[in-house]
Amino acid sequence: MFRLIKLAFYAMIGYVLYELFMGIRESEGRSPGGQRGRRQNISGAGAGRGQSEEVVGSGGSRSRETVGRGVV
């Protein structure tokens, strides 16, 4: 019983240390691929911006909205 609790405790400590290490690594500006600098957005549209697309509402109305923001 105590071995299982001890194992869970060690796993929790390992996870906390891993998260701490990854947070420090990210704050230094390094991406996981080993490159320095800021990460590029997948869409290439820039930070916090999406693309303007024509969308159709449920009643058939058409409008333009910015889509794709915050997609990881």
PDB file of N, H, CA, C and O in Angstrom:
ATOM      1  N   MET A   1       0.821  -1.195   0.000  1.00  0.00           N
ATOM      2  CA  MET A   1       0.000   0.000   0.000  1.00  0.00           C
ATOM      3  C   MET A   1       0.866   1.261   0.000  1.00  0.00           C
ATOM      4  O   MET A   1       0.632   2.196  -0.766  1.00  0.00           O
ATOM      5  N   PHE A   2       1.880   1.263   0.885  1.00  0.00           N
ATOM      6  H   PHE A   2       2.070   0.503   1.508  1.00  0.00           H
ATOM      7  CA  PHE A   2       2.721   2.451   0.971  1.00  0.00           C
ATOM      8  C   PHE A   2       3.630   2.583  -0.254  1.00  0.00           C
ATOM      9  O   PHE A   2       4.032   3.690  -0.612  1.00  0.00           O
ATOM     10  N   ARG A   3       3.953   1.464  -0.893  1.00  0.00           N
ATOM     11  H   ARG A   3       3.627   0.565  -0.602  1.00  0.00           H
ATOM     12  CA  ARG A   3       4.750   1.540  -2.119  1.00  0.00           C
ATOM     13  C   ARG A   3       3.974   2.246  -3.229  1.00  0.00           C
ATOM     14  O   ARG A   3       4.540   3.019  -4.001  1.00  0.00           O
ATOM     15  N   LEU A   4       2.682   1.972  -3.299  1.00  0.00           N
ATOM     16  H   LEU A   4       2.222   1.344  -2.672  1.00  0.00           H
ATOM     17  CA  LEU A   4       1.851   2.611  -4.317  1.00  0.00           C
ATOM     18  C   LEU A   4       1.734   4.114  -4.070  1.00  0.00           C
ATOM     19  O   LEU A   4       1.794   4.908  -5.009  1.00  0.00           O
ATOM     20  N   ILE A   5       1.569   4.497  -2.823  1.00  0.00           N
ATOM     21  H   ILE A   5       1.521   3.853  -2.060  1.00  0.00           H
ATOM     22  CA  ILE A   5       1.507   5.923  -2.468  1.00  0.00           C
ATOM     23  C   ILE A   5       2.847   6.592  -2.775  1.00  0.00           C
ATOM     24  O   ILE A   5       2.890   7.706  -3.298  1.00  0.00           O
ATOM     25  N   LYS A   6       3.933   5.903  -2.445  1.00  0.00           N
ATOM     26  H   LYS A   6       3.898   4.998  -2.021  1.00  0.00           H
ATOM     27  CA  LYS A   6       5.270   6.431  -2.720  1.00  0.00           C
ATOM     28  C   LYS A   6       5.491   6.608  -4.224  1.00  0.00           C
ATOM     29  O   LYS A   6       6.045   7.618  -4.661  1.00  0.00           O
ATOM     30  N   LEU A   7       5.055   5.622  -5.013  1.00  0.00           N
ATOM     31  H   LEU A   7       4.605   4.803  -4.658  1.00  0.00           H
ATOM     32  CA  LEU A   7       5.179   5.712  -6.466  1.00  0.00           C
ATOM     33  C   LEU A   7       4.364   6.873  -7.023  1.00  0.00           C
ATOM     34  O   LEU A   7       4.845   7.603  -7.890  1.00  0.00           O
ATOM     35  N   ALA A   8       3.141   7.052  -6.539  1.00  0.00           N
ATOM     36  H   ALA A   8       2.751   6.459  -5.835  1.00  0.00           H
ATOM     37  CA  ALA A   8       2.303   8.162  -6.984  1.00  0.00           C
ATOM     38  C   ALA A   8       2.937   9.504  -6.615  1.00  0.00           C
ATOM     39  O   ALA A   8       2.882  10.458  -7.390  1.00  0.00           O
ATOM     40  N   PHE A   9       3.534   9.568  -5.435  1.00  0.00           N
ATOM     41  H   PHE A   9       3.580   8.793  -4.805  1.00  0.00           H
ATOM     42  CA  PHE A   9       4.205  10.795  -5.007  1.00  0.00           C
ATOM     43  C   PHE A   9       5.382  11.111  -5.925  1.00  0.00           C
ATOM     44  O   PHE A   9       5.544  12.257  -6.344  1.00  0.00           O
ATOM     45  N   TYR A  10       6.198  10.123  -6.241  1.00  0.00           N
ATOM     46  H   TYR A  10       6.067   9.192  -5.901  1.00  0.00           H
ATOM     47  CA  TYR A  10       7.336  10.332  -7.144  1.00  0.00           C
ATOM     48  C   TYR A  10       6.867  10.738  -8.546  1.00  0.00           C
ATOM     49  O   TYR A  10       7.488  11.587  -9.186  1.00  0.00           O
ATOM     50  N   ALA A  11       5.790  10.143  -9.014  1.00  0.00           N
ATOM     51  H   ALA A  11       5.286   9.454  -8.494  1.00  0.00           H
ATOM     52  CA  ALA A  11       5.249  10.513 -10.323  1.00  0.00           C
ATOM     53  C   ALA A  11       4.777  11.967 -10.313  1.00  0.00           C
ATOM     54  O   ALA A  11       5.000  12.702 -11.275  1.00  0.00           O
ATOM     55  N   MET A  12       4.133  12.376  -9.237  1.00  0.00           N
ATOM     56  H   MET A  12       3.952  11.779  -8.455  1.00  0.00           H
ATOM     57  CA  MET A  12       3.662  13.760  -9.134  1.00  0.00           C
ATOM     58  C   MET A  12       4.840  14.736  -9.101  1.00  0.00           C
ATOM     59  O   MET A  12       4.806  15.770  -9.769  1.00  0.00           O
ATOM     60  N   ILE A  13       5.872  14.416  -8.335  1.00  0.00           N
ATOM     61  H   ILE A  13       5.900  13.576  -7.794  1.00  0.00           H
ATOM     62  CA  ILE A  13       7.065  15.270  -8.278  1.00  0.00           C
ATOM     63  C   ILE A  13       7.729  15.341  -9.658  1.00  0.00           C
ATOM     64  O   ILE A  13       8.159  16.414 -10.081  1.00  0.00           O
ATOM     65  N   GLY A  14       7.815  14.221 -10.350  1.00  0.00           N
ATOM     66  H   GLY A  14       7.466  13.349 -10.006  1.00  0.00           H
ATOM     67  CA  GLY A  14       8.399  14.217 -11.697  1.00  0.00           C
ATOM     68  C   GLY A  14       7.612  15.075 -12.663  1.00  0.00           C
ATOM     69  O   GLY A  14       8.187  15.799 -13.476  1.00  0.00           O
ATOM     70  N   TYR A  15       6.290  14.994 -12.574  1.00  0.00           N
ATOM     71  H   TYR A  15       5.823  14.406 -11.914  1.00  0.00           H
ATOM     72  CA  TYR A  15       5.447  15.795 -13.458  1.00  0.00           C
ATOM     73  C   TYR A  15       5.612  17.286 -13.164  1.00  0.00           C
ATOM     74  O   TYR A  15       5.684  18.093 -14.090  1.00  0.00           O
ATOM     75  N   VAL A  16       5.671  17.654 -11.898  1.00  0.00           N
ATOM     76  H   VAL A  16       5.613  16.998 -11.146  1.00  0.00           H
ATOM     77  CA  VAL A  16       5.858  19.057 -11.523  1.00  0.00           C
ATOM     78  C   VAL A  16       7.202  19.569 -12.031  1.00  0.00           C
ATOM     79  O   VAL A  16       7.284  20.679 -12.558  1.00  0.00           O
ATOM     80  N   LEU A  17       8.244  18.778 -11.877  1.00  0.00           N
ATOM     81  H   LEU A  17       8.177  17.876 -11.449  1.00  0.00           H
ATOM     82  CA  LEU A  17       9.565  19.191 -12.377  1.00  0.00           C
ATOM     83  C   LEU A  17       9.577  19.313 -13.896  1.00  0.00           C
ATOM     84  O   LEU A  17      10.195  20.227 -14.442  1.00  0.00           O
ATOM     85  N   TYR A  18       8.897  18.395 -14.578  1.00  0.00           N
ATOM     86  H   TYR A  18       8.396  17.652 -14.134  1.00  0.00           H
ATOM     87  CA  TYR A  18       8.807  18.460 -16.043  1.00  0.00           C
ATOM     88  C   TYR A  18       8.107  19.751 -16.484  1.00  0.00           C
ATOM     89  O   TYR A  18       8.593  20.448 -17.375  1.00  0.00           O
ATOM     90  N   GLU A  19       6.964  20.067 -15.858  1.00  0.00           N
ATOM     91  H   GLU A  19       6.570  19.501 -15.135  1.00  0.00           H
ATOM     92  CA  GLU A  19       6.234  21.293 -16.206  1.00  0.00           C
ATOM     93  C   GLU A  19       7.067  22.530 -15.902  1.00  0.00           C
ATOM     94  O   GLU A  19       7.049  23.489 -16.674  1.00  0.00           O
ATOM     95  N   LEU A  20       7.790  22.524 -14.801  1.00  0.00           N
ATOM     96  H   LEU A  20       7.804  21.745 -14.174  1.00  0.00           H
ATOM     97  CA  LEU A  20       8.663  23.645 -14.447  1.00  0.00           C
ATOM     98  C   LEU A  20       9.748  23.833 -15.504  1.00  0.00           C
ATOM     99  O   LEU A  20      10.012  24.954 -15.937  1.00  0.00           O
ATOM    100  N   PHE A  21      10.371  22.736 -15.913  1.00  0.00           N
ATOM    101  H   PHE A  21      10.157  21.825 -15.561  1.00  0.00           H
ATOM    102  CA  PHE A  21      11.412  22.796 -16.933  1.00  0.00           C
ATOM    103  C   PHE A  21      10.859  23.317 -18.265  1.00  0.00           C
ATOM    104  O   PHE A  21      11.479  24.165 -18.906  1.00  0.00           O
ATOM    105  N   MET A  22       9.699  22.812 -18.677  1.00  0.00           N
ATOM    106  H   MET A  22       9.195  22.123 -18.156  1.00  0.00           H
ATOM    107  CA  MET A  22       9.115  23.249 -19.946  1.00  0.00           C
ATOM    108  C   MET A  22       8.702  24.721 -19.888  1.00  0.00           C
ATOM    109  O   MET A  22       8.821  25.432 -20.885  1.00  0.00           O
ATOM    110  N   GLY A  23       8.224  25.181 -18.746  1.00  0.00           N
ATOM    111  H   GLY A  23       8.126  24.603 -17.935  1.00  0.00           H
ATOM    112  CA  GLY A  23       7.866  26.587 -18.602  1.00  0.00           C
ATOM    113  C   GLY A  23       9.074  27.489 -18.691  1.00  0.00           C
ATOM    114  O   GLY A  23       9.022  28.544 -19.323  1.00  0.00           O
ATOM    115  N   ILE A  24      10.167  27.081 -18.060  1.00  0.00           N
ATOM    116  H   ILE A  24      10.209  26.224 -17.547  1.00  0.00           H
ATOM    117  CA  ILE A  24      11.405  27.869 -18.131  1.00  0.00           C
ATOM    118  C   ILE A  24      11.929  27.878 -19.557  1.00  0.00           C
ATOM    119  O   ILE A  24      12.371  28.912 -20.059  1.00  0.00           O
ATOM    120  N   ARG A  25      11.880  26.739 -20.199  1.00  0.00           N
ATOM    121  H   ARG A  25      11.521  25.899 -19.792  1.00  0.00           H
ATOM    122  CA  ARG A  25      12.365  26.637 -21.576  1.00  0.00           C
ATOM    123  C   ARG A  25      11.555  27.529 -22.523  1.00  0.00           C
ATOM    124  O   ARG A  25      12.120  28.177 -23.404  1.00  0.00           O
ATOM    125  N   GLU A  26      10.220  27.561 -22.339  1.00  0.00           N
ATOM    126  H   GLU A  26       9.760  27.035 -21.623  1.00  0.00           H
ATOM    127  CA  GLU A  26       9.367  28.374 -23.180  1.00  0.00           C
ATOM    128  C   GLU A  26       9.583  29.867 -22.916  1.00  0.00           C
ATOM    129  O   GLU A  26       9.533  30.674 -23.843  1.00  0.00           O
ATOM    130  N   SER A  27       9.821  30.230 -21.666  1.00  0.00           N
ATOM    131  H   SER A  27       9.862  29.574 -20.913  1.00  0.00           H
ATOM    132  CA  SER A  27      10.017  31.641 -21.348  1.00  0.00           C
ATOM    133  C   SER A  27      11.337  32.172 -21.899  1.00  0.00           C
ATOM    134  O   SER A  27      11.496  33.381 -22.067  1.00  0.00           O
ATOM    135  N   GLU A  28      12.274  31.284 -22.179  1.00  0.00           N
ATOM    136  H   GLU A  28      12.144  30.302 -22.043  1.00  0.00           H
ATOM    137  CA  GLU A  28      13.536  31.697 -22.789  1.00  0.00           C
ATOM    138  C   GLU A  28      13.397  31.969 -24.278  1.00  0.00           C
ATOM    139  O   GLU A  28      14.324  32.491 -24.898  1.00  0.00           O
ATOM    140  N   GLY A  29      12.253  31.624 -24.864  1.00  0.00           N
ATOM    141  H   GLY A  29      11.500  31.200 -24.360  1.00  0.00           H
ATOM    142  CA  GLY A  29      12.029  31.887 -26.276  1.00  0.00           C
ATOM    143  C   GLY A  29      12.414  30.749 -27.181  1.00  0.00           C
ATOM    144  O   GLY A  29      12.514  30.934 -28.394  1.00  0.00           O
ATOM    145  N   ARG A  30      12.633  29.585 -26.631  1.00  0.00           N
ATOM    146  H   ARG A  30      12.552  29.435 -25.646  1.00  0.00           H
ATOM    147  CA  ARG A  30      12.990  28.440 -27.461  1.00  0.00           C
ATOM    148  C   ARG A  30      11.748  27.621 -27.738  1.00  0.00           C
ATOM    149  O   ARG A  30      10.954  27.356 -26.835  1.00  0.00           O
ATOM    150  N   SER A  31      11.583  27.229 -28.966  1.00  0.00           N
ATOM    151  H   SER A  31      12.228  27.444 -29.699  1.00  0.00           H
ATOM    152  CA  SER A  31      10.471  26.358 -29.317  1.00  0.00           C
ATOM    153  C   SER A  31      10.914  24.913 -29.123  1.00  0.00           C
ATOM    154  O   SER A  31      12.113  24.649 -29.034  1.00  0.00           O
ATOM    155  N   PRO A  32       9.969  23.969 -29.057  1.00  0.00           N
ATOM    156  CA  PRO A  32      10.344  22.568 -28.851  1.00  0.00           C
ATOM    157  C   PRO A  32      11.256  21.999 -29.929  1.00  0.00           C
ATOM    158  O   PRO A  32      11.959  21.019 -29.682  1.00  0.00           O
ATOM    159  N   GLY A  33      11.258  22.591 -31.118  1.00  0.00           N
ATOM    160  H   GLY A  33      10.686  23.387 -31.319  1.00  0.00           H
ATOM    161  CA  GLY A  33      12.100  22.095 -32.193  1.00  0.00           C
ATOM    162  C   GLY A  33      13.550  22.489 -32.059  1.00  0.00           C
ATOM    163  O   GLY A  33      14.370  22.123 -32.900  1.00  0.00           O
ATOM    164  N   GLY A  34      13.889  23.240 -31.004  1.00  0.00           N
ATOM    165  H   GLY A  34      13.222  23.538 -30.320  1.00  0.00           H
ATOM    166  CA  GLY A  34      15.266  23.644 -30.794  1.00  0.00           C
ATOM    167  C   GLY A  34      15.603  24.959 -31.462  1.00  0.00           C
ATOM    168  O   GLY A  34      16.760  25.378 -31.432  1.00  0.00           O
ATOM    169  N   GLN A  35      14.640  25.617 -32.059  1.00  0.00           N
ATOM    170  H   GLN A  35      13.700  25.276 -32.084  1.00  0.00           H
ATOM    171  CA  GLN A  35      14.906  26.893 -32.708  1.00  0.00           C
ATOM    172  C   GLN A  35      14.689  28.021 -31.721  1.00  0.00           C
ATOM    173  O   GLN A  35      13.821  27.937 -30.851  1.00  0.00           O
ATOM    174  N   ARG A  36      15.467  29.061 -31.853  1.00  0.00           N
ATOM    175  H   ARG A  36      16.171  29.129 -32.559  1.00  0.00           H
ATOM    176  CA  ARG A  36      15.285  30.233 -31.003  1.00  0.00           C
ATOM    177  C   ARG A  36      14.303  31.183 -31.670  1.00  0.00           C
ATOM    178  O   ARG A  36      14.094  31.134 -32.882  1.00  0.00           O
ATOM    179  N   GLY A  37      13.703  32.048 -30.861  1.00  0.00           N
ATOM    180  H   GLY A  37      13.873  32.088 -29.876  1.00  0.00           H
ATOM    181  CA  GLY A  37      12.794  33.052 -31.406  1.00  0.00           C
ATOM    182  C   GLY A  37      11.350  32.680 -31.191  1.00  0.00           C
ATOM    183  O   GLY A  37      11.038  31.682 -30.541  1.00  0.00           O
ATOM    184  N   ARG A  38      10.477  33.487 -31.740  1.00  0.00           N
ATOM    185  H   ARG A  38      10.730  34.297 -32.267  1.00  0.00           H
ATOM    186  CA  ARG A  38       9.044  33.284 -31.555  1.00  0.00           C
ATOM    187  C   ARG A  38       8.546  32.178 -32.474  1.00  0.00           C
ATOM    188  O   ARG A  38       9.073  31.958 -33.564  1.00  0.00           O
ATOM    189  N   ARG A  39       7.517  31.492 -32.001  1.00  0.00           N
ATOM    190  H   ARG A  39       7.088  31.671 -31.115  1.00  0.00           H
ATOM    191  CA  ARG A  39       6.904  30.452 -32.831  1.00  0.00           C
ATOM    192  C   ARG A  39       6.050  31.093 -33.904  1.00  0.00           C
ATOM    193  O   ARG A  39       5.447  32.143 -33.682  1.00  0.00           O
ATOM    194  N   GLN A  40       5.999  30.470 -35.055  1.00  0.00           N
ATOM    195  H   GLN A  40       6.489  29.617 -35.235  1.00  0.00           H
ATOM    196  CA  GLN A  40       5.174  30.973 -36.139  1.00  0.00           C
ATOM    197  C   GLN A  40       3.776  30.406 -36.029  1.00  0.00           C
ATOM    198  O   GLN A  40       3.581  29.280 -35.571  1.00  0.00           O
ATOM    199  N   ASN A  41       2.806  31.195 -36.451  1.00  0.00           N
ATOM    200  H   ASN A  41       2.964  32.110 -36.822  1.00  0.00           H
ATOM    201  CA  ASN A  41       1.430  30.713 -36.480  1.00  0.00           C
ATOM    202  C   ASN A  41       1.249  29.738 -37.628  1.00  0.00           C
ATOM    203  O   ASN A  41       1.910  29.853 -38.660  1.00  0.00           O
ATOM    204  N   ILE A  42       0.357  28.782 -37.447  1.00  0.00           N
ATOM    205  H   ILE A  42      -0.180  28.689 -36.609  1.00  0.00           H
ATOM    206  CA  ILE A  42       0.114  27.784 -38.480  1.00  0.00           C
ATOM    207  C   ILE A  42      -0.468  28.443 -39.727  1.00  0.00           C
ATOM    208  O   ILE A  42      -0.090  28.099 -40.847  1.00  0.00           O
ATOM    209  N   SER A  43      -1.392  29.397 -39.533  1.00  0.00           N
ATOM    210  H   SER A  43      -1.699  29.677 -38.624  1.00  0.00           H
ATOM    211  CA  SER A  43      -2.039  30.039 -40.673  1.00  0.00           C
ATOM    212  C   SER A  43      -1.171  31.105 -41.316  1.00  0.00           C
ATOM    213  O   SER A  43      -1.399  31.480 -42.466  1.00  0.00           O
ATOM    214  N   GLY A  44      -0.169  31.601 -40.581  1.00  0.00           N
ATOM    215  H   GLY A  44       0.016  31.297 -39.647  1.00  0.00           H
ATOM    216  CA  GLY A  44       0.679  32.654 -41.113  1.00  0.00           C
ATOM    217  C   GLY A  44       0.004  34.004 -41.173  1.00  0.00           C
ATOM    218  O   GLY A  44       0.523  34.921 -41.809  1.00  0.00           O
ATOM    219  N   ALA A  45      -1.145  34.154 -40.527  1.00  0.00           N
ATOM    220  H   ALA A  45      -1.568  33.409 -40.010  1.00  0.00           H
ATOM    221  CA  ALA A  45      -1.897  35.400 -40.598  1.00  0.00           C
ATOM    222  C   ALA A  45      -1.418  36.430 -39.591  1.00  0.00           C
ATOM    223  O   ALA A  45      -1.844  37.583 -39.654  1.00  0.00           O
ATOM    224  N   GLY A  46      -0.554  36.055 -38.672  1.00  0.00           N
ATOM    225  H   GLY A  46      -0.208  35.118 -38.621  1.00  0.00           H
ATOM    226  CA  GLY A  46      -0.070  36.990 -37.670  1.00  0.00           C
ATOM    227  C   GLY A  46      -0.702  36.685 -36.320  1.00  0.00           C
ATOM    228  O   GLY A  46      -1.636  35.891 -36.211  1.00  0.00           O
ATOM    229  N   ALA A  47      -0.176  37.327 -35.317  1.00  0.00           N
ATOM    230  H   ALA A  47       0.583  37.972 -35.406  1.00  0.00           H
ATOM    231  CA  ALA A  47      -0.620  37.040 -33.951  1.00  0.00           C
ATOM    232  C   ALA A  47      -2.036  37.538 -33.699  1.00  0.00           C
ATOM    233  O   ALA A  47      -2.313  38.726 -33.867  1.00  0.00           O
ATOM    234  N   GLY A  48      -2.925  36.651 -33.303  1.00  0.00           N
ATOM    235  H   GLY A  48      -2.699  35.686 -33.167  1.00  0.00           H
ATOM    236  CA  GLY A  48      -4.262  37.024 -32.889  1.00  0.00           C
ATOM    237  C   GLY A  48      -5.222  37.401 -34.011  1.00  0.00           C
ATOM    238  O   GLY A  48      -6.316  37.896 -33.740  1.00  0.00           O
ATOM    239  N   ARG A  49      -4.840  37.182 -35.243  1.00  0.00           N
ATOM    240  H   ARG A  49      -3.951  36.780 -35.463  1.00  0.00           H
ATOM    241  CA  ARG A  49      -5.733  37.518 -36.357  1.00  0.00           C
ATOM    242  C   ARG A  49      -6.093  36.253 -37.108  1.00  0.00           C
ATOM    243  O   ARG A  49      -5.298  35.318 -37.208  1.00  0.00           O
ATOM    244  N   GLY A  50      -7.276  36.243 -37.619  1.00  0.00           N
ATOM    245  H   GLY A  50      -7.921  37.002 -37.538  1.00  0.00           H
ATOM    246  CA  GLY A  50      -7.710  35.127 -38.451  1.00  0.00           C
ATOM    247  C   GLY A  50      -7.896  35.607 -39.873  1.00  0.00           C
ATOM    248  O   GLY A  50      -7.406  36.673 -40.244  1.00  0.00           O
ATOM    249  N   GLN A  51      -8.595  34.835 -40.658  1.00  0.00           N
ATOM    250  H   GLN A  51      -8.993  33.969 -40.356  1.00  0.00           H
ATOM    251  CA  GLN A  51      -8.896  35.222 -42.026  1.00  0.00           C
ATOM    252  C   GLN A  51     -10.345  35.662 -42.110  1.00  0.00           C
ATOM    253  O   GLN A  51     -11.204  35.130 -41.406  1.00  0.00           O
ATOM    254  N   SER A  52     -10.615  36.622 -42.961  1.00  0.00           N
ATOM    255  H   SER A  52      -9.917  37.054 -43.533  1.00  0.00           H
ATOM    256  CA  SER A  52     -11.975  37.085 -43.177  1.00  0.00           C
ATOM    257  C   SER A  52     -12.633  36.179 -44.209  1.00  0.00           C
ATOM    258  O   SER A  52     -12.191  36.099 -45.355  1.00  0.00           O
ATOM    259  N   GLU A  53     -13.699  35.495 -43.784  1.00  0.00           N
ATOM    260  H   GLU A  53     -14.058  35.560 -42.853  1.00  0.00           H
ATOM    261  CA  GLU A  53     -14.399  34.547 -44.649  1.00  0.00           C
ATOM    262  C   GLU A  53     -15.878  34.891 -44.695  1.00  0.00           C
ATOM    263  O   GLU A  53     -16.427  35.440 -43.740  1.00  0.00           O
ATOM    264  N   GLU A  54     -16.524  34.562 -45.821  1.00  0.00           N
ATOM    265  H   GLU A  54     -16.078  34.116 -46.597  1.00  0.00           H
ATOM    266  CA  GLU A  54     -17.962  34.753 -45.931  1.00  0.00           C
ATOM    267  C   GLU A  54     -18.652  33.562 -45.277  1.00  0.00           C
ATOM    268  O   GLU A  54     -18.394  32.411 -45.630  1.00  0.00           O
ATOM    269  N   VAL A  55     -19.538  33.854 -44.312  1.00  0.00           N
ATOM    270  H   VAL A  55     -19.747  34.789 -44.025  1.00  0.00           H
ATOM    271  CA  VAL A  55     -20.265  32.792 -43.618  1.00  0.00           C
ATOM    272  C   VAL A  55     -21.751  32.942 -43.893  1.00  0.00           C
ATOM    273  O   VAL A  55     -22.241  34.047 -44.126  1.00  0.00           O
ATOM    274  N   VAL A  56     -22.467  31.819 -43.866  1.00  0.00           N
ATOM    275  H   VAL A  56     -22.069  30.921 -43.677  1.00  0.00           H
ATOM    276  CA  VAL A  56     -23.905  31.803 -44.124  1.00  0.00           C
ATOM    277  C   VAL A  56     -24.613  31.436 -42.827  1.00  0.00           C
ATOM    278  O   VAL A  56     -24.310  30.412 -42.216  1.00  0.00           O
ATOM    279  N   GLY A  57     -25.560  32.277 -42.409  1.00  0.00           N
ATOM    280  H   GLY A  57     -25.806  33.110 -42.905  1.00  0.00           H
ATOM    281  CA  GLY A  57     -26.320  32.020 -41.196  1.00  0.00           C
ATOM    282  C   GLY A  57     -27.391  30.966 -41.423  1.00  0.00           C
ATOM    283  O   GLY A  57     -27.606  30.516 -42.549  1.00  0.00           O
ATOM    284  N   SER A  58     -28.069  30.570 -40.333  1.00  0.00           N
ATOM    285  H   SER A  58     -27.895  30.935 -39.419  1.00  0.00           H
ATOM    286  CA  SER A  58     -29.089  29.528 -40.433  1.00  0.00           C
ATOM    287  C   SER A  58     -30.299  29.986 -41.250  1.00  0.00           C
ATOM    288  O   SER A  58     -31.015  29.154 -41.807  1.00  0.00           O
ATOM    289  N   GLY A  59     -30.536  31.295 -41.328  1.00  0.00           N
ATOM    290  H   GLY A  59     -29.955  31.972 -40.876  1.00  0.00           H
ATOM    291  CA  GLY A  59     -31.659  31.813 -42.104  1.00  0.00           C
ATOM    292  C   GLY A  59     -31.295  32.147 -43.545  1.00  0.00           C
ATOM    293  O   GLY A  59     -32.120  32.672 -44.293  1.00  0.00           O
ATOM    294  N   GLY A  60     -30.053  31.841 -43.934  1.00  0.00           N
ATOM    295  H   GLY A  60     -29.383  31.415 -43.327  1.00  0.00           H
ATOM    296  CA  GLY A  60     -29.621  32.120 -45.298  1.00  0.00           C
ATOM    297  C   GLY A  60     -28.907  33.453 -45.448  1.00  0.00           C
ATOM    298  O   GLY A  60     -28.463  33.789 -46.546  1.00  0.00           O
ATOM    299  N   SER A  61     -28.784  34.224 -44.363  1.00  0.00           N
ATOM    300  H   SER A  61     -29.144  33.951 -43.471  1.00  0.00           H
ATOM    301  CA  SER A  61     -28.095  35.507 -44.452  1.00  0.00           C
ATOM    302  C   SER A  61     -26.591  35.285 -44.589  1.00  0.00           C
ATOM    303  O   SER A  61     -26.038  34.331 -44.043  1.00  0.00           O
ATOM    304  N   ARG A  62     -25.952  36.171 -45.317  1.00  0.00           N
ATOM    305  H   ARG A  62     -26.401  36.947 -45.760  1.00  0.00           H
ATOM    306  CA  ARG A  62     -24.513  36.078 -45.547  1.00  0.00           C
ATOM    307  C   ARG A  62     -23.830  37.277 -44.909  1.00  0.00           C
ATOM    308  O   ARG A  62     -24.336  38.399 -44.949  1.00  0.00           O
ATOM    309  N   SER A  63     -22.669  37.016 -44.318  1.00  0.00           N
ATOM    310  H   SER A  63     -22.258  36.104 -44.284  1.00  0.00           H
ATOM    311  CA  SER A  63     -21.877  38.090 -43.733  1.00  0.00           C
ATOM    312  C   SER A  63     -20.412  37.665 -43.735  1.00  0.00           C
ATOM    313  O   SER A  63     -20.095  36.501 -43.979  1.00  0.00           O
ATOM    314  N   ARG A  64     -19.528  38.610 -43.465  1.00  0.00           N
ATOM    315  H   ARG A  64     -19.785  39.556 -43.267  1.00  0.00           H
ATOM    316  CA  ARG A  64     -18.105  38.320 -43.394  1.00  0.00           C
ATOM    317  C   ARG A  64     -17.695  38.353 -41.930  1.00  0.00           C
ATOM    318  O   ARG A  64     -18.017  39.293 -41.203  1.00  0.00           O
ATOM    319  N   GLU A  65     -16.987  37.324 -41.512  1.00  0.00           N
ATOM    320  H   GLU A  65     -16.726  36.560 -42.102  1.00  0.00           H
ATOM    321  CA  GLU A  65     -16.497  37.237 -40.148  1.00  0.00           C
ATOM    322  C   GLU A  65     -15.044  36.773 -40.167  1.00  0.00           C
ATOM    323  O   GLU A  65     -14.595  36.104 -41.098  1.00  0.00           O
ATOM    324  N   THR A  66     -14.327  37.146 -39.118  1.00  0.00           N
ATOM    325  H   THR A  66     -14.692  37.690 -38.362  1.00  0.00           H
ATOM    326  CA  THR A  66     -12.959  36.688 -38.974  1.00  0.00           C
ATOM    327  C   THR A  66     -12.993  35.318 -38.312  1.00  0.00           C
ATOM    328  O   THR A  66     -13.558  35.153 -37.231  1.00  0.00           O
ATOM    329  N   VAL A  67     -12.386  34.344 -38.966  1.00  0.00           N
ATOM    330  H   VAL A  67     -11.927  34.478 -39.844  1.00  0.00           H
ATOM    331  CA  VAL A  67     -12.389  32.972 -38.454  1.00  0.00           C
ATOM    332  C   VAL A  67     -10.956  32.495 -38.304  1.00  0.00           C
ATOM    333  O   VAL A  67     -10.045  33.008 -38.954  1.00  0.00           O
ATOM    334  N   GLY A  68     -10.767  31.504 -37.438  1.00  0.00           N
ATOM    335  H   GLY A  68     -11.506  31.087 -36.910  1.00  0.00           H
ATOM    336  CA  GLY A  68      -9.465  30.879 -37.310  1.00  0.00           C
ATOM    337  C   GLY A  68      -8.581  31.455 -36.221  1.00  0.00           C
ATOM    338  O   GLY A  68      -7.408  31.093 -36.137  1.00  0.00           O
ATOM    339  N   ARG A  69      -9.104  32.342 -35.384  1.00  0.00           N
ATOM    340  H   ARG A  69     -10.058  32.636 -35.452  1.00  0.00           H
ATOM    341  CA  ARG A  69      -8.266  32.898 -34.321  1.00  0.00           C
ATOM    342  C   ARG A  69      -8.126  31.877 -33.210  1.00  0.00           C
ATOM    343  O   ARG A  69      -9.083  31.185 -32.863  1.00  0.00           O
ATOM    344  N   GLY A  70      -6.932  31.789 -32.658  1.00  0.00           N
ATOM    345  H   GLY A  70      -6.155  32.351 -32.940  1.00  0.00           H
ATOM    346  CA  GLY A  70      -6.686  30.935 -31.506  1.00  0.00           C
ATOM    347  C   GLY A  70      -6.588  29.456 -31.805  1.00  0.00           C
ATOM    348  O   GLY A  70      -6.584  28.652 -30.873  1.00  0.00           O
ATOM    349  N   VAL A  71      -6.508  29.065 -33.048  1.00  0.00           N
ATOM    350  H   VAL A  71      -6.510  29.717 -33.805  1.00  0.00           H
ATOM    351  CA  VAL A  71      -6.399  27.656 -33.387  1.00  0.00           C
ATOM    352  C   VAL A  71      -4.954  27.235 -33.195  1.00  0.00           C
ATOM    353  O   VAL A  71      -4.038  27.893 -33.688  1.00  0.00           O
ATOM    354  N   VAL A  72      -4.755  26.155 -32.491  1.00  0.00           N
ATOM    355  H   VAL A  72      -5.500  25.620 -32.091  1.00  0.00           H
ATOM    356  CA  VAL A  72      -3.399  25.681 -32.221  1.00  0.00           C
ATOM    357  C   VAL A  72      -3.132  24.450 -33.040  1.00  0.00           C
ATOM    358  O   VAL A  72      -2.042  23.884 -32.965  1.00  0.00           O
TER     359      VAL A  72
END
